[in-house]
Amino acid sequence: MEYWDVYDINRIKTGKTMIRGSEFEDNAYHLVVHVCIFNDKNEMLIQQRQPFKEGWPNMWDITVGGSAVAGDISQTAAEREVFEEIGLKLDLNGIRPHLTVNFDRGFDDIYLIEKNVDINELILQPEEVQAVKWAGREEILTMIENGDFIPYYPELINLFFQIRKKYGCISKET
């Protein structure tokens, strides 16, 4: 059984927890994290979900993602998800997410990490991930268009590739 911390609309922990899959109370939110790993060839590490995985079976997705469990902060949730799903140890101490996207029932912190990874050395979580590969922006956008990739907004994928090496919303330094 997985427990989540409950947050209020201002992303402040309420001191309550909830069981994953249970009904949300009014004005209750939870934390989700996503990590996109990029290599020096301008490619993102993507994963293919297992065919028996609930929600988007067999589809390709960004590197990793999942819900924070009770007691997690964003960075430890992201580190745990990366290690659980692809067996890669990251240290995100002092690293902030590049983006936070609000959704109906929570906050989604998105980390954009630069790291060359040998995919042959990764240990894939059999309950979640059936394959990984490196893919460029155009390949991912084509996969979305063809229905092979979770249908993220193409503009969001473009944004990940554009801002991955810096923080902020300004494209050029002044």
N, C-alpha and C positions, 0 to 999 in steps of 0.2 A: 504494500500500500504506500503510495507516494503522497506526501503532504506538501502543500504550497503555503508560503506566507501570503497573507492578505494585505493589500495596500489600499489606501484611499485614492481619490482622484488626483491628489497632489504627489503621489508616489511616496507616501509616508506609510511605513508599516503600521498596521492597526494593533498588532499584538495577537491577532487571531490567525489561525491556520485553517485550511480547508483540504479535503481529500480530493485528489485529482479525479475528475469525472463527475464530481458532485455539482449540484446547482449553485450558481453564484448568488450570494445575497445582493440586495440593492447596494449600489455604490462600492462594490468590491472588485478589486483588480488583482492581477498577478503578473509576474515578471517572466519574460521569455528572452532568450539570447540566441543570436545567430553569429557565426564566425565565418568569414570568407577569407581563405588563404590564397594569396597571389604569389606567383614566382617571378623571377626577373625576365621572363619571356612574355610578360603581360597576359598571363593565363591565370584562371581561377581553378582551384581544386574543387571538383564537383563530385557528388555522390549519387548513386542510384539506389533508391529505396527498395526494400525487399517486396516481393509480390504479395506477401501476406500481411504487410504493414497497413494498418488502418489509416486512411487518408493518403491519397496520392500513391497507391501501390505501383511499383515498377517505374515510377517517374524519376527523372533526374532532379537534383536540388543543389542549392549552394552547399558549401563545404559541410557545415553542421549546424544544428539548431535544436533547441529544446527548452523546456520550462525549468526555471530555477526551483529548487526544492527548499523546504523550510530551512532557514539558517544561512542559505547562500546569499552572498552579495553578487552583483553582476559578474565581476571578474572570476570569482571561484566557480560560478555556474558555467561560464564560458569555458574555462579550463577543464572542468569535469566533462562537459559535453564533448569537447574535442577528444579527450582521452578515451571516453567510453565508446564513441562512435567510430573513431579511426585509429586509436591507439597512439596518438601523438601527444607528447607532454609539452605544454606551453606554460610560460610564466607571464601572466598578464598583470602582475603587481605594478601599480602605477600607470597602467594603460587605461585610457578612457574609451568608451565606444565612439565610433565616428558618427553614428546616428542613433537616435531613438525614435521609433515609429510607434505612435499610439494606435491601438486597435480597440474594438468594442470592449473587451474584457481585460485589457492590460497594456503593458509597455514592452516593446521589443527592442532591446539593445543590440546594435549591429557593430561588430568589430571587423575591421579590414586590416588583415595582417600580411606583412611581406615576409615570406619564408620559402626558400627552396626546399622542397620535400621530395624524397625518393618514395614514390607511391608503392614500390615493391617492398618497402620496409614497414608499411602500415599494417596494423592488425584491425581488420574490420569487425565490427560488432555484428554477429550473425542474425540477431533479432531485428536489426535496423537496416544494415547496409549490405548490398550485394556486390557493388563495384564502385571504384573511384577512377577518375581520370582528370587530366588537365584540359581545359577548354578556354579558348579565346572568347572575347566579347561577341563577335559575330556568330560563332558557333552556338553559343548559349542563346542568343536572340533567335536564331533559326530553329533551335530545339523548342523554344517557347512557342514560336509560330506553328511548328509542326505538331504540337501537343505532346512532346516527349519530355518536357521540363515543366515543373510546377509553374502555373501561369502568373508569375510575378509581372508587375508592370515593366515593360521594356525600358522605360525611362529610369526605373530604379536600378536595374542591372547596369545601364549606362552610367548612372551616378556612382555606383560602387567602383567601376573602373576609373572614372574621372577623379574621384577624391581619395582614392586609396592611400596615397602617399602623404596626405596632409589633412589637417582639420580645418573646418570653416566652410563658408559659402562663397568666398571670393576666389575666382579662378587665377588671378595674377596678383603678385605682390605689388604694392604701390611704393 
